[in-house]
Every structure is written in structure tokens, then in C-alpha cells.
């Protein structure tokens, strides 16, 4: 069986991190699937998904380390083409990735105690995001 829903999310700006765990868990639960997988996908090329311990220190650390690895001030080819100030946003989002798959057992997400599903806005301005959650299994 396959079940799908979307999550709508408003972000503020670059580095805005949201905990999606409860919403994803609710969709998995409402699917009625007891054993399977939940796939979470961000629609768009300047935001990312992953798992992390969702606490204030890491909410600051993750965007900060990405800005060190791929600085906003970089002279990227994307900037030379589009001049929109978000070349680093595309690269940061690509590094982390647009999707995540989590197992489901006994109708619940299989996550560690300190592991939450997060969405990270990498773009230079806030956006209205759509996250597609697809649940597959029995």
C-alpha cells in the first residue's frame, strides 16, 4: 500500500531550521501502514532535509558549519548567471540532500531517542515550502 500527504511550511530566511518529526509521524500513523518506509522530500532546490538532535545548539551549529564549508560570500557560477545571491544556497542544499527515508515498525517511525527529522532553509529569503511525505508498506 502507498499513502501520501504534503506538509506546508513557511520559512523565515537562510538557516531557519524546523522540526518535522511530529508531522511526519502523524502522517505515517494515519497511513495505517505498520511495517514499511516513510520517504520525506523537499520540493525545491534550496532547502534540505535530514535527522539531527533538534536542540538550540545544533540549530545554530548546522547552518554555521555549512556557511563555513560553502560561504554565502563565494563567487559561484550561479551568481554570474543569475545574480540572485543564492548560489551557496543551492550548493548547501545539494550537500545535505532534498530527501530522507525512515523505517516504520509497528506503525511508528524508527528513530533514535535524540534523532528528529528536520527541514533546513538554505535560501537567502523565506519561502513557502512543500514537503511531500510518502508512506509505503503493509
ZIFEN-V526809 format. One record per residue. N is the residue number from 0. RES is the residue in one letter. SS is DSSP state (helix for helix, strand for strand, loop for the rest). Layout:
BEGIN
n:N res:RES ss:SS
n:N res:RES ss:SS
END
This chain:
BEGIN
n:0 res:X ss:loop
n:1 res:X ss:strand
n:2 res:X ss:strand
n:3 res:X ss:strand
n:4 res:X ss:strand
n:5 res:X ss:strand
n:6 res:X ss:strand
n:7 res:X ss:strand
n:8 res:X ss:strand
n:9 res:X ss:strand
n:10 res:X ss:loop
n:11 res:X ss:loop
n:12 res:X ss:loop
n:13 res:X ss:loop
n:14 res:X ss:loop
n:15 res:X ss:loop
n:16 res:X ss:strand
n:17 res:X ss:strand
n:18 res:X ss:strand
n:19 res:X ss:loop
n:20 res:X ss:helix
n:21 res:X ss:helix
n:22 res:X ss:helix
n:23 res:X ss:helix
n:24 res:X ss:helix
n:25 res:X ss:helix
n:26 res:X ss:helix
n:27 res:X ss:helix
n:28 res:X ss:helix
n:29 res:X ss:helix
n:30 res:X ss:helix
n:31 res:X ss:loop
n:32 res:X ss:loop
n:33 res:X ss:loop
n:34 res:X ss:loop
n:35 res:X ss:strand
n:36 res:X ss:strand
n:37 res:X ss:strand
n:38 res:X ss:strand
n:39 res:X ss:strand
n:40 res:X ss:strand
n:41 res:X ss:strand
n:42 res:X ss:strand
n:43 res:X ss:loop
n:44 res:X ss:loop
n:45 res:X ss:loop
n:46 res:X ss:strand
n:47 res:X ss:strand
n:48 res:X ss:strand
n:49 res:X ss:strand
n:50 res:X ss:strand
n:51 res:X ss:strand
n:52 res:X ss:loop
n:53 res:X ss:loop
n:54 res:X ss:loop
n:55 res:X ss:helix
n:56 res:X ss:helix
n:57 res:X ss:helix
n:58 res:X ss:helix
n:59 res:X ss:helix
n:60 res:X ss:helix
n:61 res:X ss:helix
n:62 res:X ss:helix
n:63 res:X ss:helix
n:64 res:X ss:helix
n:65 res:X ss:helix
n:66 res:X ss:helix
n:67 res:X ss:helix
n:68 res:X ss:helix
n:69 res:X ss:loop
n:70 res:X ss:loop
n:71 res:X ss:loop
n:72 res:X ss:loop
n:73 res:X ss:loop
n:74 res:X ss:loop
n:75 res:X ss:loop
n:76 res:X ss:helix
n:77 res:X ss:helix
n:78 res:X ss:helix
n:79 res:X ss:helix
n:80 res:X ss:helix
n:81 res:X ss:helix
n:82 res:X ss:loop
n:83 res:X ss:loop
n:84 res:X ss:loop
n:85 res:X ss:loop
n:86 res:X ss:helix
n:87 res:X ss:helix
n:88 res:X ss:helix
n:89 res:X ss:helix
n:90 res:X ss:helix
n:91 res:X ss:helix
n:92 res:X ss:helix
n:93 res:X ss:helix
n:94 res:X ss:helix
n:95 res:X ss:helix
n:96 res:X ss:loop
n:97 res:X ss:loop
n:98 res:X ss:strand
n:99 res:X ss:strand
n:100 res:X ss:strand
n:101 res:X ss:strand
n:102 res:X ss:strand
n:103 res:X ss:strand
n:104 res:X ss:strand
n:105 res:X ss:loop
n:106 res:X ss:loop
n:107 res:X ss:strand
n:108 res:X ss:strand
n:109 res:X ss:loop
n:110 res:X ss:loop
n:111 res:X ss:loop
n:112 res:X ss:loop
n:113 res:X ss:loop
n:114 res:X ss:loop
n:115 res:X ss:strand
n:116 res:X ss:strand
n:117 res:X ss:strand
n:118 res:X ss:strand
n:119 res:X ss:strand
n:120 res:X ss:strand
n:121 res:X ss:loop
n:122 res:X ss:loop
n:123 res:X ss:loop
n:124 res:X ss:loop
n:125 res:X ss:loop
n:126 res:X ss:loop
n:127 res:X ss:strand
n:128 res:X ss:strand
n:129 res:X ss:strand
n:130 res:X ss:strand
n:131 res:X ss:strand
n:132 res:X ss:strand
n:133 res:X ss:strand
n:134 res:X ss:strand
n:135 res:X ss:strand
n:136 res:X ss:strand
n:137 res:X ss:loop
END
